[in-house]
Amino acid sequence: MELYQHTVKKKVSFRGIGLHSGEPVTLTVNPAPANSGIRFSRTDISLRATLPAFMTRVVDTQLATTLASDEFVVSTTEHMLAALSGLGIDNALIELDGNEVPIMDGSAGPFVHILKRCGRRRQKACKQMLKITDELLYQDGDKSIRVLPYDGLRITCNIDFNHEFLKRQSYSIELSPEKFMKEIASARTFGFMGQVEKLRENGLALGGSLENAIVIDQYGVLNKEGLRFADEFVRHKILDLIGDLALLGCPLVGHVIASKTGHSQHLGFMKKLARHPDCWEFVKLEKNGDHTVLDKMITTTKAASNIIMPFLLPPAIAGEACPA
């Protein structure tokens, strides 16, 4: 685990269309100060107002994760947030000139490719993390998310569709930037042909095509190039989960096991986690000689939404510098 927080070295821009709106949009990722977290802004509305990427700002989880403030809305945030989280970028300001993050090719791959070339800048502040200390289970019918203590971040995901081609898939990964880029980032979003047609009838998925999504009919995949991985579907579910977990406001240390879940269950899990501070500790990384160790920062029964988010921490903690 890395000792220091990071931001991007310089601003970098992306151009694409919104999956649901079909409208062109430009997104720019800018460097941001330590302990500021990930924030969105809308240049078409206000140059000052920012929206923190935090779970209490989620207003919709149907089809994508949508965040909102009093000033504006930003939808389909999960792939961009997954790219930043997967690369270990803690602080960034994301500017958009529209209300939806561009879908690109349906994965986080294009974001990751350019962000990797842009590079990261190390900041003089310790990483702060949410360390799981006891098992917690979130259940929603036959969908569930379980988290267990673990030295690092491991994600295990299981999917099960009542479809002749898709059926069941499972995948487990111990996350690092290298493994994220190689195994998860390029996995694309997917949908069934019948669902796509109904969405378009309701004014959604207007920007969707075989260029930015895997489309499945009763016989198999319609995309001529086929799949990037034999189990691309479950890998994309892990990608979505990584993006949504970024809304905790800091990295998670634990083993997350998700079964048949989507954005709604991801949010439900984070809310339950916030209500059970007896299952986690808020920690920072410290230097102990040549080793990096986790040091407990806060033991509390307060709601997690008051202490997890770096920019809501008391100044004495949020501004504390790492030892040289």
Protein Blocks (a to p, Z undefined) as FASTA:
>chain_A
ZZbdcddfbdcddddddfklopacddddddddehklpadddfklbckbccdddfklpcbf
ghiacdddfkbccehkllmmmmmmmnopabdcdddfbfbdceklopaklmmmmmmmnopa
dddbdcdddddfbdcdddehjaccdddddedjddddddddddfklmpadddddddfklmm
mmmmmpccdddfklmmmmmmnopaklgcfklcccddfkbcfblnlpfbfklmmmmmmmmm
mmmmmmnopacddddddehiafklmmmmmmmmmmmmmlpccdddddehjaccdddfbdcf
bdfklmmpmmlgcfklmmpccdZZ
